[in-house]
Amino acid sequence: MATFVDRVMLHVAAGKGGNGCASVHREKFKPLGGPDGANGGRGGDVVLVVDPDVTSLIEYHYSPHRVAGNGKPGAGDLRQGANGTDVVLPVPSGTVVKSKDGEALADLVGAGTRLVLVKGGPGGLGNAALATTRRKAPGFALLGEPGESGDFVLELKSVADVALIGYPSAGKSSLIAAMSAAKPKIADYPFTTLVPNLGVVTADNHVFTMADVPGLIPGASQGKGLGHEFLRHIERCAVLVHVLDCATLEPGRDPLSDLDVIEAELAAYEEQVQESERRSDERASGERRMDPGTGPGDYGKLSERPRLVALNKTDIPEGRDLAELVRPDLEARGLRVFEVSAVSREGLRELAFALAEIVEKARAARPAEAAGRLVIRPKAVDEAPFTLTFEDEHYVVRGAKPERWVRQTDFSVDEAVGYLADRLNRLGIEQALLELGAHEGDEVVIGDGPDAVIFDWRPTLADEAHYGPRGSDDRLYG
């Protein structure tokens, strides 16, 4: 049974807006009470909220479908419909929200950080809101709009200051257990650690968090072993600590070769991340998404993060001899080296203070405005409200406004259909049809897919007033 999940696919749908109400006020001695139909309530949103008590995405692994409540319809006597119930989904700090295509949309760090994943549909207007000096008592109301829906990927990246990286059985879990109050599983076989372990380390008045990342092996960046699944957990860490096993009995391995292998895997993983960000930038077209390089916990590229080396298991005589042998070579590469032992606790105090110093400098250098920042890229304000093309023997109208107006229209009420025609006319669609050469009786399609509406075009005058009984429109009768 899974106890830790750091990547899930979430299927969410916001609520539909309630329909508006068509009603006329009725009261004794007031025969002309006027329209009093109220608006429908909005549909509920689906919202992500960072909760410090949540540490895994396992809840959404078993229940990935979430639907918000629908808005209630309006009623007479100006009684507005109730709003739909929002669905609030708690997530751990460090959750990255991506589209199903892999584009980063948001980076949620810090208790209380919120993100509206999908918005509920607005409620339809009642006939009281539709009344004008020309249409004093509308016999129709607008329908509520459907809410947004979509599929999103949630990825958890541990929010830790220090990452312990190295081969399986290098002693990472033993180190984090010796330096903090964490109690990870420790055994004498590879891949004992199946999930990242977090521990809090105190060095005098300095406090920082340390993550034990599951063991890496050659090819981890390509999916071998467990490293590929958990490499993302080191992205937020300010310091990387290479835990090198000085007492391994495996042939062909030594601290220097282990270091080279792990660094190669980090470089390969970083290249993959950069390529993914590049593809996301190419796909971006005005939607809300995270600004690359300014996300929470960003300390620059992995290749630029400070590194320390912990030569582990020096309590074993052979391990101490090997550590003394390779230390000059590691220092020649510009690395700070510490000979440590999780068993005897040798060198752990010095390592903790060195890490605290680097973490404090990284925190001070980190831009304060970087945390939780989202970049909104709205569409251009001068974008055309609709497009008109001639396809397959009919004219096709596309655009957010006309398609939304169609969804709001109750086609069982003639007056509502006439009101839609007036709105489309004011938008300029009729003039565009004339300029494109359309004739009376030609088929016009608004929208795409199963929700598209097809009608035979009948030209009208823009300033022509149409009267008739409530709920009817004389243009729809011969």
Number of C-alpha atoms within 10 A of each C-alpha: 3 6 9 15 16 22 19 18 18 19 16 21 24 29 30 29 31 31 29 31 32 25 24 21 15 15 9 6 7 9 10 11 13 17 25 23 29 27 34 30 28 31 31 28 29 27 19 22 21 21 18 14 11 13 17 20 21 18 16 19 17 9 11 15 13 16 18 24 22 27 28 23 26 27 20 21 16 20 16 22 23 19 23 24 19 20 20 18 17 19 29 26 25 22 26 21 24 20 18 14 12 14 22 24 22 24 29 27 26 19 14 15 15 19 18 14 22 20 22 30 24 25 32 28 27 32 29 27 19 19 16 11 6 10 14 13 22 27 25 28 30 26 26 28 25 23 24 18 19 13 17 22 20 23 22 24 24 27 23 23 25 26 27 27 27 26 23 22 22 22 27 32 28 21 22 24 20 19 20 15 12 18 14 20 13 15 13 8 9 12 18 16 21 15 19 22 21 24 21 16 22 16 17 9 6 14 14 17 19 26 25 28 27 30 29 25 20 16 16 23 25 14 12 13 17 20 27 19 17 22 22 18 23 25 22 22 27 27 25 22 22 25 27 27 26 27 22 16 9 7 6 8 12 18 22 13 12 21 18 11 17 22 17 16 21 19 15 15 19 19 13 14 12 13 12 14 17 14 13 19 15 9 12 14 11 11 13 15 22 21 17 15 13 20 21 23 23 18 22 15 12 21 11 10 15 18 21 20 24 25 28 30 27 25 18 13 12 13 20 19 13 17 26 14 11 16 19 12 12 16 12 9 8 10 15 17 20 20 23 25 23 21 15 12 15 17 17 19 14 14 21 18 16 15 25 24 12 17 22 15 11 18 14 10 10 17 14 10 10 15 17 18 17 19 14 12 12 10 10 8 7 6 7 9 14 15 13 17 15 15 9 7 9 15 19 20 21 17 14 12 13 21 18 13 17 22 17 23 22 17 13 10 16 20 27 22 21 20 17 19 20 18 15 16 18 13 15 13 19 21 14 15 20 12 9 13 8 20 13 10 11 14 16 21 20 19 19 12 7 6 11 15 16 14 11 13 18 15 15 12 9 12 9 8 9 13 13 10 10 14 18 20 18 13 16 11 7 4
